[in-house]
């Protein structure tokens, strides 16, 4: 019986860990505002071949 309860406890820990990682990913990583990328300006004189 104790082994069964340990198994259930480990399964629940895994579910809670995955759910918290999912919500953390949604809230923090995906909602980060990204700045629009600009093209780098090349310095010096450029020759057209």
C-alpha positions as CSV (number, residue, x, y, z in Angstrom):
1,X,0.0,0.0,0.0
2,X,2.8,2.4,0.9
3,X,4.5,1.7,-2.5
4,X,1.2,2.5,-4.3
5,X,1.0,5.8,-2.4
6,X,4.6,6.7,-3.3
7,X,3.8,6.0,-7.0
8,X,0.8,8.2,-6.9
9,X,2.7,10.9,-5.2
10,X,5.5,10.8,-7.8
11,X,3.0,11.0,-10.6
12,X,1.3,14.0,-9.1
13,X,4.7,15.7,-8.6
14,X,5.4,15.2,-12.3
15,X,2.1,16.6,-13.3
16,X,2.4,19.7,-11.1
17,X,6.0,20.2,-12.3
18,X,4.9,20.1,-16.0
19,X,1.9,22.4,-15.4
20,X,4.0,25.0,-13.6
21,X,6.6,24.9,-16.4
22,X,3.9,25.3,-19.0
23,X,2.3,28.3,-17.3
24,X,5.8,29.8,-16.6
25,X,6.6,29.5,-20.2
26,X,3.3,31.1,-21.3
27,X,3.5,34.0,-18.8
28,X,7.2,34.9,-19.0
29,X,8.9,33.6,-22.1
30,X,6.2,33.9,-24.8
31,X,4.9,37.3,-23.6
32,X,8.3,39.0,-23.7
33,X,8.1,42.0,-26.0
34,X,10.7,41.7,-28.7
35,X,12.2,44.7,-30.3
36,X,12.0,44.8,-34.1
37,X,15.3,44.0,-35.7
38,X,17.1,46.6,-37.6
39,X,19.6,45.9,-40.3
40,X,23.2,46.6,-39.3
41,X,24.7,49.6,-40.9
42,X,27.9,48.8,-42.7
43,X,30.7,51.2,-42.0
44,X,33.2,52.5,-44.5
45,X,32.9,53.0,-48.2
46,X,31.3,50.3,-50.2
47,X,32.0,49.6,-53.8
48,X,29.4,48.1,-56.2
49,X,30.9,45.5,-58.4
